Amino acid sequence: MHEGPSQKLFGYLSTYTLASRLEQFIMPAEMEPLDVNSTVRDVEDYLERFDIWCLTRSDMDDKKLTAYFLHFVGKEAYTLIKNLVYPESPIDISYNELKKKVLQHFKPINFVAAERARFNMLTRSHSQSVRDFVLQLQTQAAKCDYGAQLEDQLRDRLIAGIQLPELQQKLLLCPDQKFQTIRKMCLKMSSMQRRLRKQCC
C-alpha cells in the first residue's frame, strides 16, 4: 500500500522533530563570550552560571569541563587565559585551576579593602526607601568577604546608616541585636510611616 502525501509529510516531520530533540541533547547550549573588560562581579557571575550549566550535563568529566569552558569564553578571553597559564597549554589545565587564575587576574590585591571601605561609607539618602537601603547594604556586603562577621557588619551598618534618629534609638535599645531582627524592625517602621503619609494625603 502506497503512503499518501499527508502520511509522508507526517513521517518527515516526525523524523525532523526527533532529530531536533536529539541535537538538543548532543549539542551544548551556548553561553555568551566572557568580556575581558568585565568587573570582578561580572566575572564571578559568569563563572557561577557556567558551573550551573555544567550541572545540567550528565556526561561531564574534567577534560570536557575544561574544553567547554575554553570554547564558551570566546577568542579574546581564550587569548588572555593562554597568557595567564603560559608556558602550559590551557587545555591541559583543570577547570578549577583556570577559574582560579581568571579570578586572580580580575580581582585586584586591594579589592576586599576597597569594597569594605565602600560598605562602611553607605548611608541612606532621604529619598531612598529603607527597603532599598537594606538591599544596597546586602549587595555591597556580598563583595566584602566578611565570612562569619557578615551578620554583625550588616547590623552595625544598618543602624549607623539608617538616618532616622527615632528609629535608630529604638534599634540601639533592642535586646535582640541579630541582623534579621533589626532588619524587620526597620522595614516595619518604614511600612507604618508610608501608611501614615497616605492617610494624611
C-alpha positions as CSV (number, residue, x, y, z in Angstrom):
1,M,0.0,0.0,0.0
2,H,1.4,3.4,-1.0
3,E,1.7,6.2,1.5
4,G,-0.4,9.3,0.8
5,P,1.1,12.9,0.8
6,S,-0.1,13.6,4.3
7,Q,1.4,10.4,5.7
8,K,4.8,11.2,4.0
9,L,4.7,14.8,5.4
10,F,3.9,13.4,8.9
11,G,6.8,11.0,8.6
12,Y,9.2,13.8,7.6
13,L,8.0,16.0,10.4
14,S,8.4,13.2,13.0
15,T,11.9,12.4,11.8
16,Y,12.8,16.2,11.9
17,T,11.4,16.6,15.4
18,L,13.3,13.5,16.7
19,A,16.5,14.8,15.1
20,S,16.0,18.2,16.7
21,R,15.4,16.7,20.1
22,L,18.5,14.5,19.8
23,E,20.5,17.6,18.7
24,Q,19.4,19.4,21.9
25,F,20.9,16.6,24.0
26,I,24.0,16.2,21.9
27,M,24.9,19.9,21.3
28,P,25.6,22.1,24.4
29,A,23.6,25.3,24.8
30,E,25.8,28.3,24.1
31,M,26.8,31.0,26.6
32,E,27.9,34.4,25.5
33,P,31.7,35.0,25.5
34,L,33.4,36.3,28.6
35,D,34.0,40.1,28.3
36,V,37.7,40.7,29.1
37,N,36.7,44.2,30.3
38,S,34.2,42.9,32.9
39,T,34.1,43.9,36.5
40,V,35.1,41.3,39.1
41,R,31.4,40.8,40.0
42,D,30.5,40.2,36.3
43,V,33.3,37.6,36.0
44,E,32.1,35.8,39.2
45,D,28.6,35.7,37.9
46,Y,29.8,34.3,34.6
47,L,31.7,31.5,36.3
48,E,28.7,30.7,38.5
49,R,26.5,30.5,35.5
50,F,29.0,28.2,33.8
51,D,29.0,26.0,37.0
52,I,25.2,25.8,36.9
53,W,25.3,24.9,33.2
54,C,27.7,22.1,34.0
55,L,25.3,20.6,36.5
56,T,22.9,20.0,33.6
57,R,25.4,17.8,31.8
58,S,25.4,14.1,32.8
59,D,28.5,13.3,30.6
60,M,30.9,15.8,32.1
61,D,34.4,14.8,33.1
62,D,37.5,17.0,33.9
63,K,38.7,17.2,30.3
64,K,35.3,18.1,28.9
65,L,34.8,20.7,31.6
66,T,38.0,22.5,30.5
67,A,37.1,22.1,26.8
68,Y,33.6,23.5,27.2
69,F,34.9,26.4,29.3
70,L,37.6,27.4,26.8
71,H,35.0,27.1,24.0
72,F,32.4,29.3,25.7
73,V,34.7,32.2,26.9
74,G,35.4,33.2,23.3
75,K,38.6,34.3,21.4
76,E,39.7,37.3,23.5
77,A,39.2,35.6,26.8
78,Y,40.9,32.5,25.5
79,T,44.0,34.6,24.5
80,L,44.0,36.1,27.9
81,I,43.9,32.6,29.5
82,K,46.7,31.4,27.3
83,N,48.9,34.3,28.6
84,L,47.9,33.6,32.2
85,V,49.0,29.9,32.1
86,Y,52.0,30.2,29.7
87,P,54.1,28.1,29.0
88,E,51.4,25.5,29.7
89,S,48.5,24.9,27.3
90,P,45.1,25.8,28.6
91,I,43.5,22.5,27.6
92,D,46.0,20.6,29.8
93,I,44.9,22.5,32.9
94,S,41.9,21.7,35.1
95,Y,38.9,23.9,35.0
96,N,39.2,24.8,38.7
97,E,42.8,25.9,38.2
98,L,41.8,28.0,35.2
99,K,38.9,29.5,37.2
100,K,41.3,30.5,40.0
101,K,43.7,32.2,37.6
102,V,41.0,34.1,35.9
103,L,39.6,35.4,39.2
104,Q,43.1,36.3,40.4
105,H,43.6,38.3,37.2
106,F,40.4,40.3,37.5
107,K,40.5,40.8,41.3
108,P,43.0,43.4,42.4
109,I,45.1,42.8,45.5
110,N,43.2,45.5,47.5
111,F,39.8,44.5,46.2
112,V,38.4,43.4,49.6
113,A,39.7,46.5,51.4
114,A,38.2,48.8,48.8
115,E,34.8,47.1,48.9
116,R,34.8,47.2,52.7
117,A,35.6,50.9,52.6
118,R,32.6,51.5,50.3
119,F,30.4,49.4,52.5
120,N,31.3,51.4,55.6
121,M,30.5,54.7,53.9
122,L,27.0,53.7,53.0
123,T,24.2,55.8,54.4
124,R,20.6,56.1,53.4
125,S,19.7,59.2,51.5
126,H,16.5,60.9,52.4
127,S,14.9,60.0,49.0
128,Q,15.9,56.3,49.4
129,S,13.4,53.8,50.9
130,V,14.5,51.7,53.9
131,R,13.9,48.6,51.8
132,D,16.2,49.8,49.1
133,F,18.9,50.8,51.6
134,V,18.8,47.3,53.1
135,L,19.1,45.7,49.7
136,Q,22.0,48.1,48.9
137,L,23.8,47.0,52.1
138,Q,23.4,43.3,51.4
139,T,24.5,43.7,47.8
140,Q,27.7,45.6,48.8
141,A,28.4,43.2,51.8
142,A,28.5,40.3,49.4
143,K,31.7,41.7,47.9
144,C,33.4,42.2,51.3
145,D,34.3,38.7,52.3
146,Y,33.2,39.2,55.9
147,G,32.7,35.5,56.5
148,A,31.3,34.8,60.0
149,Q,31.2,38.5,60.7
150,L,28.7,39.2,57.9
151,E,25.6,39.5,60.1
152,D,27.3,41.8,62.6
153,Q,28.7,44.0,59.9
154,L,25.2,44.3,58.2
155,R,23.6,45.1,61.6
156,D,26.1,47.8,62.5
157,R,26.0,49.5,59.2
158,L,22.2,49.4,59.0
159,I,21.9,51.0,62.4
160,A,24.6,53.6,61.7
161,G,23.4,54.5,58.2
162,I,19.6,54.4,58.6
163,Q,19.4,58.3,59.0
164,L,16.2,58.1,61.1
165,P,17.1,59.2,64.7
166,E,13.9,57.9,66.4
167,L,14.2,54.5,64.7
168,Q,18.0,54.4,65.3
169,Q,17.4,54.9,69.1
170,K,14.9,52.0,69.1
171,L,17.4,49.8,67.3
172,L,20.1,50.5,69.8
173,L,17.9,49.6,72.7
174,C,16.6,46.4,71.1
175,P,17.6,43.4,73.3
176,D,17.8,41.1,70.2
177,Q,20.7,42.5,68.2
178,K,20.6,40.0,65.3
179,F,20.6,41.5,61.9
180,Q,17.4,39.8,60.8
181,T,15.6,41.3,63.9
182,I,17.0,44.8,63.2
183,R,16.1,44.5,59.5
184,K,12.5,43.5,60.3
185,M,12.1,46.5,62.7
186,C,13.4,48.9,60.0
187,L,11.0,47.5,57.4
188,K,8.1,47.5,59.8
189,M,8.7,51.2,60.8
190,S,9.1,52.2,57.2
191,S,5.8,50.5,56.3
192,M,4.0,52.3,59.1
193,Q,5.4,55.6,58.0
194,R,4.2,55.1,54.5
195,R,0.7,54.3,55.7
196,L,0.6,57.4,57.9
197,R,1.7,59.6,54.9
198,K,-1.1,58.1,52.8
199,Q,-3.7,58.8,55.5
200,C,-2.6,62.4,55.7
201,C,-2.9,63.0,52.0
